[in-house]
Amino acid sequence: MSTTEQYFEVIVDYGGVEGDANYIPVKKGDQVRLIKKKHKYLKVSKDGHIGKVPKRILNPYSDNERQKTQLIND
């Protein structure tokens, strides 16, 4: 059984919800890994932090794009 990780790119800055650690801030261009899908939000992982962000601010990030980014940053 194989597991495929899904990644998304943030398309606008999101500051989270003040006073609620369940929501994490992200910035345009960040890449996040999907943890769990919800109706309006996705639970994602970014830099070791896990939290919710609105679906509307995320675009699917293809494996090819991710591999290119890793090669450039390595």
PyMOL Python script that loads the backbone (N, CA, C, O; Angstrom):
from pymol import cmd

cmd.read_pdbstr("""\
ATOM      1  N   MET A   1       0.838  -1.173   0.000  1.00  0.00           N
ATOM      2  CA  MET A   1       0.000   0.000   0.000  1.00  0.00           C
ATOM      3  C   MET A   1       0.887   1.241   0.000  1.00  0.00           C
ATOM      4  O   MET A   1       1.762   1.379   0.855  1.00  0.00           O
ATOM      5  N   SER A   2       0.666   2.143  -0.951  1.00  0.00           N
ATOM      6  CA  SER A   2       1.481   3.343  -1.004  1.00  0.00           C
ATOM      7  C   SER A   2       0.666   4.543  -0.539  1.00  0.00           C
ATOM      8  O   SER A   2      -0.553   4.587  -0.704  1.00  0.00           O
ATOM      9  N   THR A   3       1.358   5.507   0.041  1.00  0.00           N
ATOM     10  CA  THR A   3       0.694   6.735   0.457  1.00  0.00           C
ATOM     11  C   THR A   3       1.267   7.877  -0.359  1.00  0.00           C
ATOM     12  O   THR A   3       2.485   8.021  -0.467  1.00  0.00           O
ATOM     13  N   THR A   4       0.407   8.677  -0.924  1.00  0.00           N
ATOM     14  CA  THR A   4       0.831   9.822  -1.698  1.00  0.00           C
ATOM     15  C   THR A   4       0.534  11.066  -0.895  1.00  0.00           C
ATOM     16  O   THR A   4      -0.612  11.326  -0.530  1.00  0.00           O
ATOM     17  N   GLU A   5       1.573  11.834  -0.623  1.00  0.00           N
ATOM     18  CA  GLU A   5       1.381  13.079   0.101  1.00  0.00           C
ATOM     19  C   GLU A   5       0.879  14.137  -0.869  1.00  0.00           C
ATOM     20  O   GLU A   5       1.337  14.210  -2.009  1.00  0.00           O
ATOM     21  N   GLN A   6      -0.055  14.950  -0.418  1.00  0.00           N
ATOM     22  CA  GLN A   6      -0.564  16.030  -1.231  1.00  0.00           C
ATOM     23  C   GLN A   6      -0.019  17.348  -0.705  1.00  0.00           C
ATOM     24  O   GLN A   6      -0.024  17.600   0.500  1.00  0.00           O
ATOM     25  N   TYR A   7       0.451  18.183  -1.622  1.00  0.00           N
ATOM     26  CA  TYR A   7       0.981  19.487  -1.269  1.00  0.00           C
ATOM     27  C   TYR A   7       0.161  20.576  -1.941  1.00  0.00           C
ATOM     28  O   TYR A   7      -0.416  20.376  -3.011  1.00  0.00           O
ATOM     29  N   PHE A   8       0.122  21.737  -1.289  1.00  0.00           N
ATOM     30  CA  PHE A   8      -0.588  22.888  -1.807  1.00  0.00           C
ATOM     31  C   PHE A   8       0.310  24.112  -1.693  1.00  0.00           C
ATOM     32  O   PHE A   8       1.177  24.192  -0.823  1.00  0.00           O
ATOM     33  N   GLU A   9       0.077  25.069  -2.601  1.00  0.00           N
ATOM     34  CA  GLU A   9       0.781  26.344  -2.531  1.00  0.00           C
ATOM     35  C   GLU A   9      -0.206  27.403  -2.058  1.00  0.00           C
ATOM     36  O   GLU A   9      -1.348  27.455  -2.516  1.00  0.00           O
ATOM     37  N   VAL A  10       0.249  28.238  -1.142  1.00  0.00           N
ATOM     38  CA  VAL A  10      -0.573  29.320  -0.612  1.00  0.00           C
ATOM     39  C   VAL A  10      -0.593  30.454  -1.638  1.00  0.00           C
ATOM     40  O   VAL A  10       0.457  30.866  -2.133  1.00  0.00           O
ATOM     41  N   ILE A  11      -1.802  30.962  -1.959  1.00  0.00           N
ATOM     42  CA  ILE A  11      -1.903  32.003  -2.992  1.00  0.00           C
ATOM     43  C   ILE A  11      -2.082  33.418  -2.422  1.00  0.00           C
ATOM     44  O   ILE A  11      -1.915  34.392  -3.156  1.00  0.00           O
ATOM     45  N   VAL A  12      -2.417  33.552  -1.138  1.00  0.00           N
ATOM     46  CA  VAL A  12      -2.489  34.853  -0.457  1.00  0.00           C
ATOM     47  C   VAL A  12      -2.070  34.666   0.999  1.00  0.00           C
ATOM     48  O   VAL A  12      -2.203  33.576   1.553  1.00  0.00           O
ATOM     49  N   ASP A  13      -1.570  35.721   1.606  1.00  0.00           N
ATOM     50  CA  ASP A  13      -1.210  35.663   3.017  1.00  0.00           C
ATOM     51  C   ASP A  13      -2.449  35.399   3.879  1.00  0.00           C
ATOM     52  O   ASP A  13      -3.543  35.880   3.582  1.00  0.00           O
ATOM     53  N   TYR A  14      -2.256  34.630   4.944  1.00  0.00           N
ATOM     54  CA  TYR A  14      -3.323  34.336   5.893  1.00  0.00           C
ATOM     55  C   TYR A  14      -2.711  34.384   7.285  1.00  0.00           C
ATOM     56  O   TYR A  14      -1.750  33.667   7.568  1.00  0.00           O
ATOM     57  N   GLY A  15      -3.258  35.219   8.150  1.00  0.00           N
ATOM     58  CA  GLY A  15      -2.679  35.432   9.472  1.00  0.00           C
ATOM     59  C   GLY A  15      -3.155  34.498  10.557  1.00  0.00           C
ATOM     60  O   GLY A  15      -2.780  34.653  11.719  1.00  0.00           O
ATOM     61  N   GLY A  16      -3.984  33.521  10.193  1.00  0.00           N
ATOM     62  CA  GLY A  16      -4.527  32.626  11.210  1.00  0.00           C
ATOM     63  C   GLY A  16      -5.671  33.302  11.943  1.00  0.00           C
ATOM     64  O   GLY A  16      -6.212  34.302  11.471  1.00  0.00           O
ATOM     65  N   VAL A  17      -6.044  32.759  13.098  1.00  0.00           N
ATOM     66  CA  VAL A  17      -7.110  33.325  13.921  1.00  0.00           C
ATOM     67  C   VAL A  17      -6.482  33.688  15.258  1.00  0.00           C
ATOM     68  O   VAL A  17      -5.986  32.820  15.976  1.00  0.00           O
ATOM     69  N   GLU A  18      -6.504  34.964  15.587  1.00  0.00           N
ATOM     70  CA  GLU A  18      -5.881  35.438  16.822  1.00  0.00           C
ATOM     71  C   GLU A  18      -6.475  34.726  18.035  1.00  0.00           C
ATOM     72  O   GLU A  18      -7.691  34.684  18.218  1.00  0.00           O
ATOM     73  N   GLY A  19      -5.596  34.175  18.848  1.00  0.00           N
ATOM     74  CA  GLY A  19      -6.027  33.497  20.064  1.00  0.00           C
ATOM     75  C   GLY A  19      -6.454  32.051  19.867  1.00  0.00           C
ATOM     76  O   GLY A  19      -6.837  31.389  20.832  1.00  0.00           O
ATOM     77  N   ASP A  20      -6.398  31.542  18.630  1.00  0.00           N
ATOM     78  CA  ASP A  20      -6.790  30.156  18.359  1.00  0.00           C
ATOM     79  C   ASP A  20      -5.638  29.436  17.661  1.00  0.00           C
ATOM     80  O   ASP A  20      -5.398  29.638  16.471  1.00  0.00           O
ATOM     81  N   ALA A  21      -4.934  28.599  18.410  1.00  0.00           N
ATOM     82  CA  ALA A  21      -3.759  27.893  17.891  1.00  0.00           C
ATOM     83  C   ALA A  21      -4.112  26.804  16.877  1.00  0.00           C
ATOM     84  O   ALA A  21      -3.215  26.207  16.281  1.00  0.00           O
ATOM     85  N   ASN A  22      -5.411  26.536  16.673  1.00  0.00           N
ATOM     86  CA  ASN A  22      -5.806  25.543  15.675  1.00  0.00           C
ATOM     87  C   ASN A  22      -5.601  26.047  14.250  1.00  0.00           C
ATOM     88  O   ASN A  22      -5.574  25.255  13.309  1.00  0.00           O
ATOM     89  N   TYR A  23      -5.458  27.356  14.090  1.00  0.00           N
ATOM     90  CA  TYR A  23      -5.258  27.970  12.776  1.00  0.00           C
ATOM     91  C   TYR A  23      -3.836  28.502  12.704  1.00  0.00           C
ATOM     92  O   TYR A  23      -3.370  29.174  13.625  1.00  0.00           O
ATOM     93  N   ILE A  24      -3.137  28.195  11.593  1.00  0.00           N
ATOM     94  CA  ILE A  24      -1.754  28.644  11.489  1.00  0.00           C
ATOM     95  C   ILE A  24      -1.612  29.720  10.411  1.00  0.00           C
ATOM     96  O   ILE A  24      -2.293  29.672   9.387  1.00  0.00           O
ATOM     97  N   PRO A  25      -0.727  30.689  10.645  1.00  0.00           N
ATOM     98  CA  PRO A  25      -0.479  31.702   9.623  1.00  0.00           C
ATOM     99  C   PRO A  25       0.402  31.136   8.508  1.00  0.00           C
ATOM    100  O   PRO A  25       1.328  30.365   8.759  1.00  0.00           O
ATOM    101  N   VAL A  26       0.096  31.530   7.286  1.00  0.00           N
ATOM    102  CA  VAL A  26       0.906  31.151   6.120  1.00  0.00           C
ATOM    103  C   VAL A  26       1.044  32.372   5.220  1.00  0.00           C
ATOM    104  O   VAL A  26       0.255  33.313   5.303  1.00  0.00           O
ATOM    105  N   LYS A  27       2.045  32.344   4.371  1.00  0.00           N
ATOM    106  CA  LYS A  27       2.285  33.458   3.459  1.00  0.00           C
ATOM    107  C   LYS A  27       2.211  32.982   2.014  1.00  0.00           C
ATOM    108  O   LYS A  27       2.454  31.813   1.711  1.00  0.00           O
ATOM    109  N   LYS A  28       1.869  33.914   1.133  1.00  0.00           N
ATOM    110  CA  LYS A  28       1.803  33.615  -0.294  1.00  0.00           C
ATOM    111  C   LYS A  28       3.112  32.963  -0.737  1.00  0.00           C
ATOM    112  O   LYS A  28       4.198  33.453  -0.426  1.00  0.00           O
ATOM    113  N   GLY A  29       2.995  31.855  -1.465  1.00  0.00           N
ATOM    114  CA  GLY A  29       4.167  31.128  -1.953  1.00  0.00           C
ATOM    115  C   GLY A  29       4.603  29.978  -1.065  1.00  0.00           C
ATOM    116  O   GLY A  29       5.376  29.125  -1.502  1.00  0.00           O
ATOM    117  N   ASP A  30       4.120  29.934   0.183  1.00  0.00           N
ATOM    118  CA  ASP A  30       4.451  28.807   1.069  1.00  0.00           C
ATOM    119  C   ASP A  30       3.916  27.509   0.482  1.00  0.00           C
ATOM    120  O   ASP A  30       2.889  27.492  -0.196  1.00  0.00           O
ATOM    121  N   GLN A  31       4.627  26.428   0.753  1.00  0.00           N
ATOM    122  CA  GLN A  31       4.160  25.095   0.381  1.00  0.00           C
ATOM    123  C   GLN A  31       3.763  24.373   1.669  1.00  0.00           C
ATOM    124  O   GLN A  31       4.517  24.352   2.642  1.00  0.00           O
ATOM    125  N   VAL A  32       2.577  23.787   1.659  1.00  0.00           N
ATOM    126  CA  VAL A  32       2.083  23.080   2.839  1.00  0.00           C
ATOM    127  C   VAL A  32       1.681  21.665   2.452  1.00  0.00           C
ATOM    128  O   VAL A  32       1.299  21.404   1.311  1.00  0.00           O
ATOM    129  N   ARG A  33       1.772  20.752   3.422  1.00  0.00           N
ATOM    130  CA  ARG A  33       1.407  19.351   3.192  1.00  0.00           C
ATOM    131  C   ARG A  33       0.048  19.081   3.825  1.00  0.00           C
ATOM    132  O   ARG A  33      -0.197  19.446   4.975  1.00  0.00           O
ATOM    133  N   LEU A  34      -0.828  18.440   3.065  1.00  0.00           N
ATOM    134  CA  LEU A  34      -2.172  18.123   3.539  1.00  0.00           C
ATOM    135  C   LEU A  34      -2.131  17.059   4.630  1.00  0.00           C
ATOM    136  O   LEU A  34      -1.468  16.031   4.490  1.00  0.00           O
ATOM    137  N   ILE A  35      -2.846  17.322   5.712  1.00  0.00           N
ATOM    138  CA  ILE A  35      -3.027  16.348   6.785  1.00  0.00           C
ATOM    139  C   ILE A  35      -4.446  15.781   6.719  1.00  0.00           C
ATOM    140  O   ILE A  35      -4.641  14.566   6.745  1.00  0.00           O
ATOM    141  N   LYS A  36      -5.450  16.692   6.632  1.00  0.00           N
ATOM    142  CA  LYS A  36      -6.843  16.262   6.639  1.00  0.00           C
ATOM    143  C   LYS A  36      -7.718  17.300   5.946  1.00  0.00           C
ATOM    144  O   LYS A  36      -7.521  18.504   6.112  1.00  0.00           O
ATOM    145  N   LYS A  37      -8.688  16.820   5.165  1.00  0.00           N
ATOM    146  CA  LYS A  37      -9.626  17.708   4.480  1.00  0.00           C
ATOM    147  C   LYS A  37     -10.861  17.923   5.344  1.00  0.00           C
ATOM    148  O   LYS A  37     -11.408  16.982   5.918  1.00  0.00           O
ATOM    149  N   LYS A  38     -11.286  19.174   5.425  1.00  0.00           N
ATOM    150  CA  LYS A  38     -12.529  19.555   6.099  1.00  0.00           C
ATOM    151  C   LYS A  38     -13.390  20.282   5.077  1.00  0.00           C
ATOM    152  O   LYS A  38     -12.973  20.473   3.934  1.00  0.00           O
ATOM    153  N   HIS A  39     -14.593  20.689   5.484  1.00  0.00           N
ATOM    154  CA  HIS A  39     -15.514  21.341   4.553  1.00  0.00           C
ATOM    155  C   HIS A  39     -14.968  22.679   4.041  1.00  0.00           C
ATOM    156  O   HIS A  39     -14.878  22.875   2.829  1.00  0.00           O
ATOM    157  N   LYS A  40     -14.604  23.597   4.932  1.00  0.00           N
ATOM    158  CA  LYS A  40     -14.111  24.912   4.522  1.00  0.00           C
ATOM    159  C   LYS A  40     -12.616  25.081   4.714  1.00  0.00           C
ATOM    160  O   LYS A  40     -12.007  25.982   4.138  1.00  0.00           O
ATOM    161  N   TYR A  41     -12.028  24.218   5.520  1.00  0.00           N
ATOM    162  CA  TYR A  41     -10.612  24.341   5.846  1.00  0.00           C
ATOM    163  C   TYR A  41      -9.874  23.043   5.548  1.00  0.00           C
ATOM    164  O   TYR A  41     -10.470  21.968   5.478  1.00  0.00           O
ATOM    165  N   LEU A  42      -8.564  23.171   5.375  1.00  0.00           N
ATOM    166  CA  LEU A  42      -7.688  22.006   5.287  1.00  0.00           C
ATOM    167  C   LEU A  42      -6.746  22.053   6.477  1.00  0.00           C
ATOM    168  O   LEU A  42      -6.219  23.110   6.822  1.00  0.00           O
ATOM    169  N   LYS A  43      -6.539  20.906   7.101  1.00  0.00           N
ATOM    170  CA  LYS A  43      -5.522  20.813   8.137  1.00  0.00           C
ATOM    171  C   LYS A  43      -4.225  20.483   7.425  1.00  0.00           C
ATOM    172  O   LYS A  43      -4.136  19.493   6.699  1.00  0.00           O
ATOM    173  N   VAL A  44      -3.206  21.330   7.640  1.00  0.00           N
ATOM    174  CA  VAL A  44      -1.949  21.204   6.909  1.00  0.00           C
ATOM    175  C   VAL A  44      -0.765  21.241   7.866  1.00  0.00           C
ATOM    176  O   VAL A  44      -0.882  21.605   9.036  1.00  0.00           O
ATOM    177  N   SER A  45       0.377  20.848   7.316  1.00  0.00           N
ATOM    178  CA  SER A  45       1.638  20.916   8.042  1.00  0.00           C
ATOM    179  C   SER A  45       2.568  21.869   7.307  1.00  0.00           C
ATOM    180  O   SER A  45       2.718  21.795   6.088  1.00  0.00           O
ATOM    181  N   LYS A  46       3.193  22.770   8.071  1.00  0.00           N
ATOM    182  CA  LYS A  46       4.166  23.704   7.504  1.00  0.00           C
ATOM    183  C   LYS A  46       5.274  23.924   8.524  1.00  0.00           C
ATOM    184  O   LYS A  46       5.022  24.369   9.644  1.00  0.00           O
ATOM    185  N   ASP A  47       6.476  23.615   8.133  1.00  0.00           N
ATOM    186  CA  ASP A  47       7.651  23.830   8.993  1.00  0.00           C
ATOM    187  C   ASP A  47       7.465  23.229  10.391  1.00  0.00           C
ATOM    188  O   ASP A  47       7.851  23.831  11.393  1.00  0.00           O
ATOM    189  N   GLY A  48       6.867  22.035  10.442  1.00  0.00           N
ATOM    190  CA  GLY A  48       6.693  21.359  11.716  1.00  0.00           C
ATOM    191  C   GLY A  48       5.472  21.790  12.512  1.00  0.00           C
ATOM    192  O   GLY A  48       5.209  21.240  13.581  1.00  0.00           O
ATOM    193  N   HIS A  49       4.723  22.763  12.009  1.00  0.00           N
ATOM    194  CA  HIS A  49       3.496  23.217  12.669  1.00  0.00           C
ATOM    195  C   HIS A  49       2.293  22.650  11.937  1.00  0.00           C
ATOM    196  O   HIS A  49       2.286  22.587  10.708  1.00  0.00           O
ATOM    197  N   ILE A  50       1.285  22.242  12.677  1.00  0.00           N
ATOM    198  CA  ILE A  50       0.064  21.699  12.096  1.00  0.00           C
ATOM    199  C   ILE A  50      -1.103  22.589  12.502  1.00  0.00           C
ATOM    200  O   ILE A  50      -1.250  22.955  13.668  1.00  0.00           O
ATOM    201  N   GLY A  51      -1.932  22.929  11.515  1.00  0.00           N
ATOM    202  CA  GLY A  51      -3.094  23.748  11.804  1.00  0.00           C
ATOM    203  C   GLY A  51      -3.986  23.874  10.590  1.00  0.00           C
ATOM    204  O   GLY A  51      -3.709  23.312   9.530  1.00  0.00           O
ATOM    205  N   LYS A  52      -5.074  24.628  10.763  1.00  0.00           N
ATOM    206  CA  LYS A  52      -6.052  24.777   9.693  1.00  0.00           C
ATOM    207  C   LYS A  52      -5.826  26.082   8.927  1.00  0.00           C
ATOM    208  O   LYS A  52      -5.422  27.098   9.491  1.00  0.00           O
ATOM    209  N   VAL A  53      -6.105  26.015   7.617  1.00  0.00           N
ATOM    210  CA  VAL A  53      -6.128  27.194   6.757  1.00  0.00           C
ATOM    211  C   VAL A  53      -7.319  27.054   5.809  1.00  0.00           C
ATOM    212  O   VAL A  53      -7.727  25.935   5.498  1.00  0.00           O
ATOM    213  N   PRO A  54      -7.883  28.174   5.345  1.00  0.00           N
ATOM    214  CA  PRO A  54      -9.027  28.093   4.440  1.00  0.00           C
ATOM    215  C   PRO A  54      -8.653  27.446   3.102  1.00  0.00           C
ATOM    216  O   PRO A  54      -7.582  27.705   2.554  1.00  0.00           O
ATOM    217  N   LYS A  55      -9.551  26.602   2.590  1.00  0.00           N
ATOM    218  CA  LYS A  55      -9.317  25.951   1.289  1.00  0.00           C
ATOM    219  C   LYS A  55      -9.108  26.965   0.183  1.00  0.00           C
ATOM    220  O   LYS A  55      -8.296  26.748  -0.717  1.00  0.00           O
ATOM    221  N   ARG A  56      -9.844  28.086   0.243  1.00  0.00           N
ATOM    222  CA  ARG A  56      -9.848  29.053  -0.847  1.00  0.00           C
ATOM    223  C   ARG A  56      -8.502  29.739  -1.079  1.00  0.00           C
ATOM    224  O   ARG A  56      -8.301  30.365  -2.120  1.00  0.00           O
ATOM    225  N   ILE A  57      -7.582  29.628  -0.125  1.00  0.00           N
ATOM    226  CA  ILE A  57      -6.283  30.282  -0.304  1.00  0.00           C
ATOM    227  C   ILE A  57      -5.192  29.306  -0.760  1.00  0.00           C
ATOM    228  O   ILE A  57      -4.011  29.653  -0.778  1.00  0.00           O
ATOM    229  N   LEU A  58      -5.595  28.083  -1.127  1.00  0.00           N
ATOM    230  CA  LEU A  58      -4.628  27.059  -1.516  1.00  0.00           C
ATOM    231  C   LEU A  58      -4.876  26.566  -2.936  1.00  0.00           C
ATOM    232  O   LEU A  58      -6.019  26.409  -3.365  1.00  0.00           O
ATOM    233  N   ASN A  59      -3.784  26.326  -3.655  1.00  0.00           N
ATOM    234  CA  ASN A  59      -3.840  25.680  -4.967  1.00  0.00           C
ATOM    235  C   ASN A  59      -3.051  24.389  -4.893  1.00  0.00           C
ATOM    236  O   ASN A  59      -1.996  24.353  -4.259  1.00  0.00           O
ATOM    237  N   PRO A  60      -3.537  23.315  -5.531  1.00  0.00           N
ATOM    238  CA  PRO A  60      -2.765  22.069  -5.547  1.00  0.00           C
ATOM    239  C   PRO A  60      -1.374  22.314  -6.118  1.00  0.00           C
ATOM    240  O   PRO A  60      -1.206  23.075  -7.070  1.00  0.00           O
ATOM    241  N   TYR A  61      -0.395  21.667  -5.531  1.00  0.00           N
ATOM    242  CA  TYR A  61       1.002  21.806  -5.934  1.00  0.00           C
ATOM    243  C   TYR A  61       1.447  20.449  -6.448  1.00  0.00           C
ATOM    244  O   TYR A  61       1.450  19.473  -5.697  1.00  0.00           O
ATOM    245  N   SER A  62       1.821  20.372  -7.715  1.00  0.00           N
ATOM    246  CA  SER A  62       2.148  19.075  -8.324  1.00  0.00           C
ATOM    247  C   SER A  62       3.480  18.543  -7.818  1.00  0.00           C
ATOM    248  O   SER A  62       4.338  19.304  -7.371  1.00  0.00           O
ATOM    249  N   ASP A  63       3.640  17.227  -7.894  1.00  0.00           N
ATOM    250  CA  ASP A  63       4.902  16.593  -7.506  1.00  0.00           C
ATOM    251  C   ASP A  63       6.057  17.116  -8.347  1.00  0.00           C
ATOM    252  O   ASP A  63       7.162  17.291  -7.832  1.00  0.00           O
ATOM    253  N   ASN A  64       5.823  17.370  -9.640  1.00  0.00           N
ATOM    254  CA  ASN A  64       6.887  17.887 -10.516  1.00  0.00           C
ATOM    255  C   ASN A  64       7.371  19.249 -10.040  1.00  0.00           C
ATOM    256  O   ASN A  64       8.577  19.495  -9.991  1.00  0.00           O
ATOM    257  N   GLU A  65       6.445  20.137  -9.690  1.00  0.00           N
ATOM    258  CA  GLU A  65       6.817  21.460  -9.193  1.00  0.00           C
ATOM    259  C   GLU A  65       7.589  21.337  -7.890  1.00  0.00           C
ATOM    260  O   GLU A  65       8.564  22.057  -7.677  1.00  0.00           O
ATOM    261  N   ARG A  66       7.167  20.443  -7.027  1.00  0.00           N
ATOM    262  CA  ARG A  66       7.824  20.247  -5.735  1.00  0.00           C
ATOM    263  C   ARG A  66       9.248  19.718  -5.923  1.00  0.00           C
ATOM    264  O   ARG A  66      10.171  20.169  -5.245  1.00  0.00           O
ATOM    265  N   GLN A  67       9.427  18.770  -6.837  1.00  0.00           N
ATOM    266  CA  GLN A  67      10.746  18.216  -7.096  1.00  0.00           C
ATOM    267  C   GLN A  67      11.677  19.281  -7.658  1.00  0.00           C
ATOM    268  O   GLN A  67      12.848  19.335  -7.283  1.00  0.00           O
ATOM    269  N   LYS A  68      11.174  20.133  -8.555  1.00  0.00           N
ATOM    270  CA  LYS A  68      11.982  21.211  -9.107  1.00  0.00           C
ATOM    271  C   LYS A  68      12.442  22.148  -8.004  1.00  0.00           C
ATOM    272  O   LYS A  68      13.604  22.553  -7.977  1.00  0.00           O
ATOM    273  N   THR A  69      11.540  22.498  -7.092  1.00  0.00           N
ATOM    274  CA  THR A  69      11.855  23.391  -5.981  1.00  0.00           C
ATOM    275  C   THR A  69      12.913  22.763  -5.080  1.00  0.00           C
ATOM    276  O   THR A  69      13.834  23.448  -4.633  1.00  0.00           O
ATOM    277  N   GLN A  70      12.789  21.468  -4.811  1.00  0.00           N
ATOM    278  CA  GLN A  70      13.767  20.782  -3.953  1.00  0.00           C
ATOM    279  C   GLN A  70      15.137  20.791  -4.620  1.00  0.00           C
ATOM    280  O   GLN A  70      16.139  20.994  -3.934  1.00  0.00           O
ATOM    281  N   LEU A  71      15.218  20.580  -5.921  1.00  0.00           N
ATOM    282  CA  LEU A  71      16.495  20.575  -6.632  1.00  0.00           C
ATOM    283  C   LEU A  71      17.152  21.955  -6.572  1.00  0.00           C
ATOM    284  O   LEU A  71      18.366  22.063  -6.397  1.00  0.00           O
ATOM    285  N   ILE A  72      16.364  22.978  -6.714  1.00  0.00           N
ATOM    286  CA  ILE A  72      16.894  24.347  -6.678  1.00  0.00           C
ATOM    287  C   ILE A  72      17.404  24.672  -5.275  1.00  0.00           C
ATOM    288  O   ILE A  72      18.442  25.317  -5.126  1.00  0.00           O
ATOM    289  N   ASN A  73      16.683  24.233  -4.253  1.00  0.00           N
ATOM    290  CA  ASN A  73      17.049  24.567  -2.869  1.00  0.00           C
ATOM    291  C   ASN A  73      18.146  23.673  -2.299  1.00  0.00           C
ATOM    292  O   ASN A  73      18.752  24.024  -1.287  1.00  0.00           O
ATOM    293  N   ASP A  74      18.414  22.536  -2.917  1.00  0.00           N
ATOM    294  CA  ASP A  74      19.455  21.614  -2.413  1.00  0.00           C
ATOM    295  C   ASP A  74      20.850  22.061  -2.782  1.00  0.00           C
ATOM    296  O   ASP A  74      21.824  21.395  -2.433  1.00  0.00           O
TER     297      ASP A  74
END
""", "prot")
cmd.dss("prot")
cmd.show_as("cartoon", "prot")
cmd.util.cbc("prot")
cmd.orient("prot")
